[in-house]
Amino acid sequence: MAEKLSSETVQARTNENIMGIASIPSLLAKFAIPSVISMVVNSIYNLVDQIFIGQGVGYLGNAATNVVFPFVTLSMALSLMISVGTAANVGLNLGQKEQEKADLTLGNGLTLAIICGSALALFGEIFLLPMLRLFGATDTVLPYAIAYGRIYIIGTVFTSIGIMMSDEIRADGHPRYSMFSMLLGAVLNCILDPLFIFIFHWGVAGAALASIIGQFATLLVVLAYIRKFRTLNMRVSNMKLQAPIVKSIFVLGLSSCLTQCAALIMQIIMNQQTIRYGAMSEYGADIPLTVFGIVNKINGLMISVIIGITGGAQPLFSFNYGAKNYERVRKLVKLCLVVCVTIGLIGTFCLQTFPQQIISIFGQEDALYNQFAVMCLKNMTIFIFIMGVQMVVGVYFQATGKAGKAMLLSLSRQILFMIPCMIILPHFFGVRGIMWSFPVSDIFSVTMAAIMLVVEMRKLNRLILEQKHV
């Protein structure tokens, strides 16, 4: 056995599942690497659109995708609430040997994903124009935003089901299959984007169409896995919604939803503040609107690596905590922190050292645009390396059933710190105050997460000591 378990009872409860007996580093690699690739691929969807639109349409086209992005965030918020809540409950159920409940949770999660995706797509199509105005579309950007959003929103239903099934495939112990499904969609998007934009000259509409074709391909692959579940059983009878199961999914998934909802509110406020204070600056409104969106997505690509690591660790946290294997949980927390902060440092170094080269990927514009873009990239990402601490702590709370603490931590960066900074700092520093809101809120939110982690580790240590004396 790779590791000595803390008691015979724990060993008996976990020896049937690799998550309870294999070495922590090898398990994290097995689950996190495919998860990282999946998350990076998911981020690349939007980045690829930005790159090809920037080269083929121009910065107004990129501004349009940034205006539509808050709806993408809303879709992600509800999808993650269902997928993460389902996966966390499934992991806890399996760790506690409640197979029937785990199967029922899987079926209910799939039903919720179908309902959520369909409702969002319908809502988006009906209220597209007022939404785009709310999200900050200027008169020059609006036609591009309508052309892009009208098509992109259709893919919401594909994304909702695809994300949910991908998380459950990882919870079933098959992260590579989940990775493959996401990779297939991204590759299709990368192939179709230049075809639709440069060959067919469909502009932003072509980029949106390429995205939803890729999302549909991912959906087909993950649905094909239904008959391949190993530790779970997917049955039509389990898809009938049951109130206690739905409640448990929403409770453990709520913090992920709130994180995205907070990001949505932040994006709306940022766009509105950008238009207001950008118009007062030498850069105008459209340049900051474009640049902030691009830098946010570059930032999101970096963060997606850390989210992938913590997402891969989530079923390991849930299973071992459910099996009362607290020593393994503690080792996993420490390993995740080291890995995430190290990767964050590497990413920060690259972003701070090569800002002009990174920005130029999204299209060559005039000197004024390039000056503002480089300044934003360097200022907004300077403390990104410490964000891994907050994400590890948040996923730990979520995976171990501590929904209240996970929710508080999820809201801290955007709601408690970012939004107040975005409202206050521009009064004193103009449009630059918007970009300085990011590093300021990073410092405060990570400090809060570190304090919560110290308190939680002390509790976990007491549980380990009690277990050793049994």
C-alpha positions, 0 to 999 in steps of 0.5 A, a space after each residue: 500500500 502506498 500510504 499507511 492509513 490512520 485506522 483499520 476502519 478507514 482502511 476497510 472503508 476505502 480499500 475498494 476505491 483508488 481514491 482512498 488508497 493510492 498515493 496523494 501525488 499520483 492521484 492528484 496528477 491522475 485527476 488534475 492533469 486532465 482537469 487542467 487540460 479541460 479547463 484550459 481548453 474551455 478558456 481557449 474557446 473564448 480566447 481563440 474567438 478573440 484572437 481570430 476576431 481581432 485579426 479578421 474583424 478588429 478591436 470592435 469585434 473583440 469588444 462585442 465578444 466582451 459585451 456578450 461575455 457576462 451572459 456566458 458568465 451567467 450560463 457558467 454560474 448556473 451550470 457549475 452550481 449543478 455540475 459541482 454540486 452533483 460531483 461533490 455529493 456523488 463523491 461524498 455518497 461514494 465515500 460513505 458507501 451510499 451507492 443508490 444515493 450517488 446514482 440518484 444524484 447523478 440522474 437528478 443532476 443531468 435533468 437539472 442541466 437540461 432544464 437550466 441550459 434550455 431555459 437560459 438559451 430561451 431567455 437569452 434569445 428573447 432579451 438579447 438587446 436589453 441585455 447587451 445594453 445592460 452589459 455595456 454595448 456602445 452604439 458602435 459595438 452593438 451590431 457586432 454584439 448582436 451578430 455574435 450573441 444571437 448565435 452563441 447563446 444557442 450553444 448554452 444548452 450544449 455547454 450546460 449538459 457538457 459541463 455537468 457530464 464532464 464533472 461526473 465523468 471525473 467523479 467516476 474516476 475517468 478524468 482523461 475521457 472528460 479531457 478528451 471531450 473538451 479537447 475535441 470541441 476546442 480543436 474543432 473551434 480552432 479549425 472552424 474559426 479561421 475557416 468561417 472568418 477568413 474564408 467565408 467572411 462571416 465575421 463575428 457570427 462565424 466565430 460564434 458558429 464555430 464555438 457552438 459546433 465545438 460545444 455540440 461535439 463535446 456534448 455528443 462525446 460526454 453523452 456517449 459515456 453514459 453506458 461506460 460509468 464504472 462506479 455510478 449507474 445512469 438510469 432514466 428512472 433516476 432522472 425524476 427530480 426529488 426535492 432532497 437530492 435537488 436541495 443537496 446539489 444546490 447547497 454544495 454547488 451554490 458557492 461555485 454559482 455565487 462566484 460566477 454571479 459575483 463575476 457577472 456583477 463585477 463585469 457589468 459594473 466594470 463595463 459601465 465604469 469603463 464606458 463612463 471613465 474611458 470616455 473622459 480619458 485620452 483612450 476613449 470608451 471603446 479601447 478600454 472596453 476591448 482591452 479590459 475584456 481581453 486581459 480578463 480572459 488572459 487572466 482567466 486562462 491563467 486562473 483556469 489552470 489553478 481551477 483545473 488543479 482544484 477541480 481535479 482534487 475535488 473528488 479526492 477531497 470529497 471521497 476521503 473526507 466522506 470516508 473519514 480519512 483525514 490524514 490524506 485530506 490534510 496531505 492533499 491540501 498542502 500539496 494543492 497549495 504548493 502546486 497552485 502557488 508555484 504555477 501561479 508564480 510561473 504564470 505571473 512571470 510570463 505575463 509581467 515579462 512579455 506583455 507586448 508579445 501577449 497583447 499582440 496575439 489579439 491583433 495589431 492596433 495603433 500606439 495608443 491602444 497598445 500602450 493602454 493594453 500593456 499597462 492593463 495587463 501588467 497591473 491587473 495580473 501582478 498578484 495573480 500568483 497568490 490566487 491559488 490559495 483562495 481557490 484551494 481553500 474554497 474547493 476544500 470547503 465545498 468538497 467537504 460539505 462546508 457550504 457556508 464557508 465556501 459561499 463566504 469565500 466565493 463572494 469575498 473577492 468580487 463582492 466584498 473587495 472588487 466591486 467597492 474598489 471599482 466604484 471608489 478608485 475611478 473617482 480618484 484615478 479615472 480609468 486606471 482605477 478600474 485596473 488597480 481594483 484587481 491587485 487590491 482585491 487579490 491581496 484582501 481576498 487571499 488574506 481572508 482565505 489564508 486566515 480561514 485555512 489556518 482555522 480549518 487546518 487546526 480543526 482537521 489536525 484535532 480530528 486526526 489526533 482523535 482518530 489515532 487514539 481510537 
